Structures are given as structure tokens and as C-alpha cells.
Amino acid sequence: MELDLGGGYRLRPALWNDYAALCRVCLKTGDAGKDATGREDDPDLLGLIYAVPYQALAPEFAFVVEGPDGVCGYVLGALDTPAFYEKLEVEWFPALAARIGDPGPDESRWQGSDWARHAIRHPEFIYPEALQAYPAHGHIDLLEEARGRGIGRRAMEHLMGKLAAAGARGMHLQVSPRNRGAQAFYRKLGFAVLRDWELPRHTVFMVRGL
Ligand SMILES: CC(C)(COP(=O)(O)OP(=O)(O)OC[C@H]1O[C@@H](n2cnc3c(N)ncnc32)[C@H](O)[C@@H]1OP(=O)(O)O)[C@@H](O)C(=O)NCCC(=O)NCCS
């Protein structure tokens, strides 16, 4: 399966040999949509938390955008969020944690990617009752060169179609409160901010039925 996105861009299934590209895109968009390169001392950890496990654990909902200069984005999803989080907890994070150092619990001593090293050892899975009508979830990140061409919309619509066809009745996304651009983009695609006292404040949940 491939989707022609025009202008030399296409959407195709993500493969295991896309891991380096997934990590690169995740790093370049990892600071609320902006480049996180200057913040991180390990360029791969963001991708190993937020992108690569989707290809590894839910490959049927993992796609990359390939442009004239190679992979320049991805759209990733999971059909059943609690089941996916359980897989992450059992199959993904322990093996990853075994390969990296432990920054310890004292946040005041953390530097560079220590926050990620800590997050890998103590992953936070947020799935309160308020999200249960929206059990699937997704992520999208495009490098700057691929933005503003309608690729984000087409890629998300493709993912939503796949999730709906597999039986999802609704999906959610998490977005940084600082990432106003992505929030505007998601609103254009029919998502609305979910407000509930159970939800944490450090992330915005946006939801829509499928
Ligand atoms: C957010 C992102 C996925 C949007 O993709 P895109 O391909 O640029 O968006 P599209 O061109 O498909 O735009 C679709 C619609 O959203 C709107 N939109 C897109 N980005 C927007 C922005 N930053 N601010 C306001 N509206 C925006 C477009 O104007 C368009 O509206 P229309 O349908 O009325 O024409 C992309 O900019 C991106 O990857 N940004 C960096 C990473 C990021 O923030 N990811 C989300 C993390 S939660």
C-alpha cells in the first residue's frame, strides 16, 4: 500500500529499517513541535519512546512520509490504547531501560536526555475513564519541508480510516499546551479538546469519534 501525496511525497508503511529516520523526525519535532536537538544529549531516546515502538508493536498503523530527500515524517497509531500501553510496559520499556543509564530520582541533577532516561524507567501511561469513548490514539510529526502542503491532513485521514476500519469508535491525541499550531491543525480535522478533572494539566487531550 502506498498513497501518492503529490509533489514527490508519498505515504507508505513504516518498516524496521526506518527506525533511524523515525528517531530523527521525532528529535527534530520533539520540543512541542520544534527541534529538540539542542536539548538532548542522546538523539535517539525521544524516538525510542514516542515513535519506534509503534512500528515494532502496532506496524499495521505505522506509516512514514517519504519525500524527495527521504523520510520526512510519520503518522503512527494504536487501536486499543490500554492494550498498547500494556505491551509497552511489558515488551518495550524494560528491554530499553536495560540498555541505558539510570539518572536517579533527583530531578535537580538531571541534564540533557536524563528526563528521557527516567521516563523509560518510569513510564507514565495516561488512560483515565474520560478517554474510554476514544480508545485509539495517534501521533503525527512532519519535518518543516513537508508542512503546509496538505500532507498532515491526508496522513491523519489515512490513519483514521485504518483505525475506523479495524473497529475503533473514537480516537485521542496528546499535544503540548505550548503547541498551538498542532492544536489548530487537529481542530481543522474535527478534534476537540477534552476537559475532565481526571486529566493531567501538562498535556492537552484532543478527541473525535471515528
Ligand atoms: C501539525 C502538522 C502535523 C500539520 O501538518 P501539515 O501538513 O502542515 O498540515 P496541512 O497542510 O495538512 O493542514 C491541514 C489544515 O490545518 C491547518 N494548519 C496546519 N498547521 C497549522 C498551524 N500551525 N496553525 C494553524 N493551522 C494549521 C491548515 O491551515 C489546514 O487548514 P485547511 O484544511 O482549512 O486548509 C505539522 O505542521 C507538523 O508536523 N508540525 C510539527 C510537529 C508537530 O507539532 N506535531 C504534532 C505534535 S502533537
The ligand as a Tripos MOL2 file, in Angstrom:
@<TRIPOS>MOLECULE
LIG
   48    50     1     0     0
SMALL
NO_CHARGES

@<TRIPOS>ATOM
      1 C1          0.9650   19.8560   12.8230 C.3       1 LIG1
      2 C2          1.3550   19.2450   11.4540 C.3       1 LIG1
      3 C3          1.2450   17.7260   11.5410 C.3       1 LIG1
      4 C4          0.3880   19.7970   10.3850 C.3       1 LIG1
      5 O1          0.6820   19.1750    9.1570 O.3       1 LIG1
      6 P1          0.5990   19.9920    7.7720 P.3       1 LIG1
      7 O2          0.8440   19.0420    6.6750 O.co2     1 LIG1
      8 O3          1.4730   21.1820    7.8790 O.co2     1 LIG1
      9 O4         -0.9450   20.4520    7.7790 O.3       1 LIG1
     10 P2         -1.9010   20.5490    6.4770 P.3       1 LIG1
     11 O5         -1.1670   21.3080    5.4320 O.co2     1 LIG1
     12 O6         -2.4180   19.2100    6.1340 O.co2     1 LIG1
     13 O7         -3.0670   21.4610    7.0690 O.3       1 LIG1
     14 C5         -4.3920   20.9910    7.3270 C.3       1 LIG1
     15 C6         -5.1790   22.1500    7.9010 C.3       1 LIG1
     16 O8         -4.6340   22.5200    9.1950 O.3       1 LIG1
     17 C7         -4.2430   23.8840    9.1880 C.3       1 LIG1
     18 N1         -2.9720   24.0130    9.9150 N.ar      1 LIG1
     19 C8         -1.8720   23.2350    9.7670 C.ar      1 LIG1
     20 N2         -0.8850   23.6720   10.5610 N.ar      1 LIG1
     21 C9         -1.3650   24.7670   11.1990 C.ar      1 LIG1
     22 C10        -0.8070   25.6840   12.1440 C.ar      1 LIG1
     23 N3          0.4580   25.5420   12.5630 N.pl3     1 LIG1
     24 N4         -1.5880   26.6900   12.5950 N.ar      1 LIG1
     25 C11        -2.8650   26.8490   12.1590 C.ar      1 LIG1
     26 N5         -3.4630   25.9920   11.2600 N.ar      1 LIG1
     27 C12        -2.7090   24.9850   10.7980 C.ar      1 LIG1
     28 C13        -4.0360   24.2310    7.7350 C.3       1 LIG1
     29 O9         -4.1820   25.6270    7.5140 O.3       1 LIG1
     30 C14        -5.0880   23.4110    7.0310 C.3       1 LIG1
     31 O10        -6.3340   24.0820    7.1130 O.3       1 LIG1
     32 P3         -7.4220   23.9320    5.9220 P.3       1 LIG1
     33 O11        -7.8140   22.4770    5.9080 O.co2     1 LIG1
     34 O12        -8.5100   24.8520    6.3080 O.co2     1 LIG1
     35 O13        -6.6910   24.3350    4.6720 O.co2     1 LIG1
     36 C15         2.7920   19.6650   11.0380 C.3       1 LIG1
     37 O14         2.8640   21.0670   10.9710 O.3       1 LIG1
     38 C16         3.8680   19.1800   11.9950 C.2       1 LIG1
     39 O15         4.2760   18.0410   11.9290 O.2       1 LIG1
     40 N6          4.3610   20.0790   12.8850 N.am      1 LIG1
     41 C17         5.4830   19.7920   13.7490 C.3       1 LIG1
     42 C18         5.2720   18.6160   14.6750 C.3       1 LIG1
     43 C19         4.0270   18.7110   15.4970 C.2       1 LIG1
     44 O16         3.6970   19.7550   16.0490 O.2       1 LIG1
     45 N7          3.3280   17.5660   15.6050 N.am      1 LIG1
     46 C20         2.1600   17.4260   16.4180 C.3       1 LIG1
     47 C21         2.5750   17.0210   17.7680 C.3       1 LIG1
     48 S1          1.1820   16.7500   18.8180 S.3       1 LIG1
@<TRIPOS>BOND
     1     1     2 1
     2     2     3 1
     3     2     4 1
     4     2    36 1
     5     4     5 1
     6     5     6 1
     7     6     7 2
     8     6     8 1
     9     6     9 1
    10     9    10 1
    11    10    11 2
    12    10    12 1
    13    10    13 1
    14    13    14 1
    15    14    15 1
    16    15    16 1
    17    15    30 1
    18    16    17 1
    19    17    18 1
    20    17    28 1
    21    18    19 ar
    22    18    27 ar
    23    19    20 ar
    24    20    21 ar
    25    21    22 ar
    26    21    27 ar
    27    22    23 1
    28    22    24 ar
    29    24    25 ar
    30    25    26 ar
    31    26    27 ar
    32    28    29 1
    33    28    30 1
    34    30    31 1
    35    31    32 1
    36    32    33 2
    37    32    34 1
    38    32    35 1
    39    36    37 1
    40    36    38 1
    41    38    39 2
    42    38    40 1
    43    40    41 1
    44    41    42 1
    45    42    43 1
    46    43    44 2
    47    43    45 1
    48    45    46 1
    49    46    47 1
    50    47    48 1
@<TRIPOS>SUBSTRUCTURE
     1 LIG1         1 GROUP 0 **** ****
